[in-house]
Amino acid sequence: MAMTPETIAFERGIRPILQIVLLDKADAVLNFRPDPTLQDRIEELAAKSTEGELTDQERAEYEGYIRANKFIAILQRQARQFLGTAS
């Protein structure tokens, strides 16, 4: 994920709370994977998006998954940094 000014600002804003949350959960965050049914749905929507075949409702759903994925990526990056400094 590219580090845009928005991403940098978001991470900076949430870093203090993530340090609290990640204290005991960094490993769990790093090992998180979506359940197979959800992963299949995301892949289905991604394929339809590539083909330009998403309905408006599917596009909104897919954009929600994209936002969630970005947030998870931020959590995992912060967890890696936390574990790197905690050792």
Secondary structure, 3 states (H helix, E strand, C coil): CCCCHHHHHHHHHHHHHHHHHHHHHHHHHHCCCCCHHHHHHHHHHHHHHHCCCCCHHHHHHHHHHHHHHHHHHHHHHHHHHHHHHHC
